[in-house]
Amino acid sequence: MTSATEPAPAERPAPAVPRLIATDLDGTLLRDDKTVSDRTIAALAAAEKAGIEVFFVTGRPARWMDVVSAHVHGHGLAICGNGAAVVDLHGGPGEHRFVKVRPLERAAAREVVEILRAAAPGTSFAIEQTGGIHHEPAYPPMFMADATSIGPAEKLLAEDAYAADDLILKVLANHPELAPDDFLTLARTAVGPRAEITRSSPTALLEISGPGVSKASTLELCCVERGITPAEVVAFGDMPNDVEMLTWAGTSYAMGNAHPDVLAAASGHTVANNDDGVAVVIERILDSL
């Protein structure tokens, strides 16, 4: 029996015959140790065998997709960078191919940096591009492992910058003191329609994409190409960058560990990522077929 504080494994009935499952990775499909459980691997494979397409829809860049590369089936596509890129994972680790890119224009990125420097002094920036990540010296060490170049954001975003030909997938903005949700609200108010701003980290780290670019809008593009309607999609997520996707999908599930905004946005709830909440729902869907 589920306790009063624990969401039911599947509060809302899933579509009788869904055609696509869209799932976030960190905090959703992945356990906290960043692994995919054997139960979840089996559920994903069974869904694909039953003719249900599975899309990984994540804020991660393509170079961080090795954790699930072995578990893609069929089309092999994943949506990365909060919708900024569709990536073919069939090449295996380190061989991912960009299929579609929805970039943030370089001039718009510079404007956003200027606005946030004024609105939230102390903010440091990184720029995620198709060829790698570039960051400022003050950007937190935990995020610096694979930097391509280091310098002031204004220099990194200049028209003649190193790797200026690489498209910008998103700008990352970190603040050392502000509460994460407060930083998000402040940034959205200051930047307005110039860019899409969201977050997926437990820290004050914002993810900034081009106008109209989100997990939901890119997933919709992929579904239209396949003749799949929102009513035929089941989606899973746990953080604010999942909200649009969860409200767009006909059936959606917030994880038991989800942010309050996600719990409010989803049409159903499942158990936490460490308890294989995605697999719980997929198994129930397959049992009903």
VMD Tcl script that draws the C-alpha trace (Angstrom):
set ca {
  {0.00 0.00 0.00}
  {1.25 3.49 -0.82}
  {1.77 5.83 2.13}
  {0.10 9.24 2.33}
  {3.38 10.93 1.47}
  {4.40 8.66 -1.39}
  {2.74 9.07 -4.80}
  {0.97 6.04 -6.19}
  {2.96 4.07 -8.78}
  {0.61 5.26 -11.52}
  {-2.15 7.63 -10.44}
  {-3.57 8.18 -13.92}
  {-4.35 5.48 -16.49}
  {-1.98 5.63 -19.45}
  {-3.32 5.59 -23.03}
  {-4.50 2.16 -24.09}
  {-2.03 2.10 -26.97}
  {0.59 4.88 -26.65}
  {2.85 5.33 -29.65}
  {5.73 7.14 -27.98}
  {7.34 7.35 -24.55}
  {9.38 10.49 -23.83}
  {11.56 10.40 -20.76}
  {14.00 12.74 -19.09}
  {17.24 11.17 -17.85}
  {18.76 12.66 -14.67}
  {16.42 12.31 -11.71}
  {13.93 10.42 -13.89}
  {15.16 7.43 -15.88}
  {18.60 7.35 -14.25}
  {19.11 6.48 -10.62}
  {21.01 8.96 -8.47}
  {24.27 7.10 -9.19}
  {23.68 7.85 -12.92}
  {23.04 4.23 -13.85}
  {20.12 2.63 -15.67}
  {18.73 -0.26 -13.64}
  {18.28 -3.72 -15.12}
  {14.54 -3.36 -14.58}
  {14.46 -0.12 -16.57}
  {16.63 -1.54 -19.36}
  {14.20 -4.45 -19.70}
  {11.17 -2.12 -19.71}
  {12.64 0.10 -22.45}
  {13.44 -2.91 -24.63}
  {9.97 -4.37 -24.09}
  {8.31 -1.08 -25.06}
  {10.27 -0.91 -28.31}
  {9.47 -4.57 -29.03}
  {5.78 -3.73 -28.57}
  {6.07 -1.00 -31.21}
  {6.25 1.98 -28.83}
  {9.01 4.42 -29.73}
  {11.18 5.66 -26.83}
  {12.78 9.10 -26.92}
  {15.32 10.24 -24.34}
  {14.63 13.96 -23.83}
  {17.30 15.61 -21.70}
  {19.15 18.78 -20.84}
  {22.42 16.88 -21.28}
  {24.73 17.68 -24.19}
  {25.36 14.97 -26.79}
  {28.79 14.16 -25.34}
  {27.12 13.08 -22.06}
  {24.78 10.56 -23.69}
  {27.07 7.53 -23.42}
  {25.18 6.47 -20.29}
  {22.17 5.49 -22.43}
  {23.74 4.83 -25.85}
  {23.56 1.09 -25.33}
  {19.84 1.26 -24.56}
  {18.52 2.98 -27.68}
  {16.49 0.89 -30.08}
  {14.85 1.50 -33.44}
  {15.32 5.14 -34.49}
  {18.21 5.72 -32.07}
  {17.40 9.41 -31.65}
  {17.58 11.53 -28.51}
  {16.65 15.14 -27.83}
  {19.52 16.92 -26.05}
  {20.22 20.36 -24.63}
  {16.59 20.95 -23.61}
  {15.47 20.70 -27.22}
  {18.41 22.46 -28.86}
  {19.52 19.32 -30.70}
  {18.25 15.99 -31.99}
  {21.10 13.48 -31.89}
  {21.55 10.05 -33.46}
  {23.06 7.76 -30.81}
  {23.55 4.76 -33.08}
  {27.22 5.58 -33.62}
  {28.02 4.56 -30.06}
  {30.09 6.40 -27.41}
  {31.77 9.51 -28.80}
  {30.24 9.03 -32.26}
  {26.91 10.82 -31.87}
  {25.65 12.70 -34.93}
  {23.61 15.92 -34.87}
  {20.42 15.42 -36.88}
  {18.74 18.75 -36.07}
  {20.05 21.85 -34.28}
  {17.93 24.74 -32.98}
  {20.59 27.25 -31.94}
  {20.70 30.36 -29.81}
  {21.97 33.16 -32.03}
  {25.34 34.57 -30.98}
  {24.13 38.20 -30.79}
  {21.14 37.16 -28.66}
  {23.44 35.21 -26.34}
  {25.63 38.28 -25.81}
  {22.55 40.36 -25.01}
  {21.34 37.82 -22.46}
  {24.76 37.77 -20.77}
  {24.75 41.56 -20.55}
  {21.27 41.60 -19.03}
  {22.03 38.93 -16.44}
  {25.32 40.52 -15.41}
  {23.35 43.66 -14.53}
  {20.37 41.87 -12.98}
  {22.38 39.34 -10.93}
  {25.95 40.52 -10.24}
  {28.28 37.61 -9.56}
  {26.82 35.41 -12.29}
  {29.35 33.33 -14.24}
  {28.72 31.83 -17.65}
  {29.48 28.87 -19.88}
  {28.58 28.38 -23.53}
  {27.57 24.95 -24.78}
  {28.22 24.60 -28.51}
  {28.04 21.76 -30.99}
  {31.81 21.35 -30.68}
  {32.10 21.47 -26.89}
  {31.75 23.75 -23.87}
  {33.53 27.07 -23.21}
  {33.39 28.86 -19.86}
  {34.52 31.77 -17.74}
  {37.31 31.35 -15.15}
  {34.81 31.80 -12.30}
  {32.46 29.10 -13.54}
  {32.21 26.38 -10.83}
  {34.92 23.69 -11.01}
  {32.37 20.85 -10.84}
  {31.21 21.82 -14.33}
  {34.62 22.35 -15.94}
  {35.85 18.85 -16.72}
  {35.79 19.00 -20.50}
  {36.11 22.70 -21.35}
  {37.32 23.60 -24.85}
  {38.34 27.19 -24.03}
  {38.23 29.61 -21.10}
  {37.65 33.37 -21.06}
  {35.10 36.14 -20.46}
  {31.70 35.27 -21.92}
  {31.77 38.37 -24.08}
  {34.98 37.15 -25.71}
  {33.72 33.58 -26.04}
  {30.58 34.89 -27.75}
  {32.30 37.34 -30.09}
  {31.73 36.93 -33.81}
  {35.42 36.13 -34.27}
  {35.72 33.89 -31.19}
  {37.50 30.55 -31.21}
  {35.00 27.97 -32.54}
  {32.66 30.77 -33.63}
  {31.47 28.52 -36.46}
  {30.08 26.01 -33.93}
  {26.39 26.60 -33.22}
  {25.38 27.64 -29.70}
  {23.07 25.11 -28.07}
  {22.65 26.94 -24.77}
  {24.24 29.39 -22.39}
  {24.65 28.30 -18.77}
  {24.48 30.88 -15.98}
  {25.58 30.08 -12.44}
  {25.09 32.22 -9.34}
  {26.96 31.44 -6.11}
  {24.38 32.84 -3.67}
  {20.86 33.08 -5.08}
  {18.29 30.36 -4.42}
  {17.72 28.33 -7.62}
  {14.05 29.20 -8.11}
  {14.64 32.86 -7.23}
  {17.41 33.05 -9.83}
  {15.13 31.47 -12.42}
  {12.31 33.94 -11.74}
  {14.68 36.91 -11.78}
  {16.28 35.83 -15.06}
  {13.01 35.14 -16.83}
  {11.71 38.56 -15.83}
  {14.88 40.36 -16.90}
  {15.42 38.54 -20.19}
  {11.79 38.28 -21.29}
  {11.14 36.80 -24.76}
  {14.77 37.07 -25.92}
  {15.45 33.47 -24.88}
  {13.99 30.43 -23.12}
  {15.32 30.02 -19.57}
  {14.90 26.97 -17.38}
  {16.81 24.85 -14.88}
  {17.43 21.20 -14.07}
  {20.17 21.40 -11.44}
  {19.61 21.52 -7.66}
  {21.98 24.51 -7.65}
  {21.44 28.03 -9.05}
  {22.40 26.99 -12.57}
  {20.21 28.28 -15.40}
  {20.02 26.85 -18.92}
  {19.32 29.40 -21.67}
  {18.13 28.40 -25.14}
  {16.86 30.14 -28.24}
  {13.32 31.60 -28.23}
  {10.74 28.86 -28.47}
  {13.28 26.08 -27.93}
  {12.24 23.57 -25.26}
  {11.96 19.86 -24.75}
  {8.28 20.14 -25.65}
  {8.67 22.07 -28.90}
  {11.40 19.78 -30.27}
  {9.54 16.66 -29.18}
  {6.50 18.02 -30.99}
  {8.55 18.44 -34.18}
  {9.73 14.81 -33.93}
  {6.18 13.61 -33.32}
  {4.76 15.55 -36.26}
  {7.34 13.88 -38.52}
  {5.98 10.52 -37.34}
  {2.28 11.40 -37.42}
  {2.07 11.05 -33.65}
  {-0.35 13.27 -31.70}
  {0.14 14.56 -28.12}
  {-2.63 12.20 -26.98}
  {-0.45 9.26 -28.07}
  {2.56 10.36 -25.97}
  {3.45 9.41 -22.40}
  {6.11 11.65 -20.81}
  {8.18 11.51 -17.61}
  {10.16 14.21 -15.77}
  {11.30 15.67 -12.48}
  {12.57 19.26 -12.88}
  {11.37 22.64 -14.23}
  {12.92 22.00 -17.66}
  {10.39 19.15 -18.02}
  {7.25 21.19 -17.30}
  {6.43 22.16 -20.89}
  {6.91 18.59 -22.11}
  {4.70 17.19 -19.37}
  {1.89 19.63 -20.08}
  {2.15 19.02 -23.85}
  {1.96 15.22 -23.66}
  {-1.44 13.61 -23.43}
  {-0.34 11.60 -20.40}
  {2.52 12.62 -18.13}
  {4.11 11.47 -14.91}
  {6.06 13.39 -12.30}
  {8.59 11.34 -10.42}
  {8.19 10.88 -6.67}
  {11.33 13.01 -6.23}
  {10.06 15.78 -8.55}
  {10.17 19.56 -8.09}
  {6.82 20.99 -6.84}
  {6.19 22.71 -10.20}
  {6.55 19.36 -11.95}
  {4.20 17.63 -9.52}
  {1.63 20.32 -10.28}
  {2.11 20.16 -14.06}
  {1.96 16.40 -14.62}
  {-1.31 14.54 -15.12}
  {-0.08 11.64 -12.98}
  {2.60 10.67 -10.47}
  {4.89 7.67 -10.18}
  {7.49 6.59 -7.63}
  {11.00 8.07 -7.42}
  {13.81 7.52 -9.90}
  {15.68 5.30 -7.45}
  {12.59 3.08 -7.30}
  {12.39 2.74 -11.10}
  {9.32 4.93 -11.46}
  {9.53 5.01 -15.26}
  {9.75 1.23 -15.49}
  {6.77 0.87 -13.12}
  {4.55 2.78 -15.53}
  {5.92 1.17 -18.71}
  {5.31 -2.29 -17.26}
  {1.72 -1.36 -16.49}
  {1.22 0.02 -20.01}
  {2.55 -3.18 -21.55}
  {0.44 -5.36 -19.26}
  {-2.65 -3.58 -20.58}
  {-1.87 -4.17 -24.27}
}
mol new
graphics top color blue
foreach p $ca { graphics top sphere $p radius 0.5 }
foreach p [lrange $ca 0 end-1] q [lrange $ca 1 end] { graphics top cylinder $p $q radius 0.2 }
display resetview
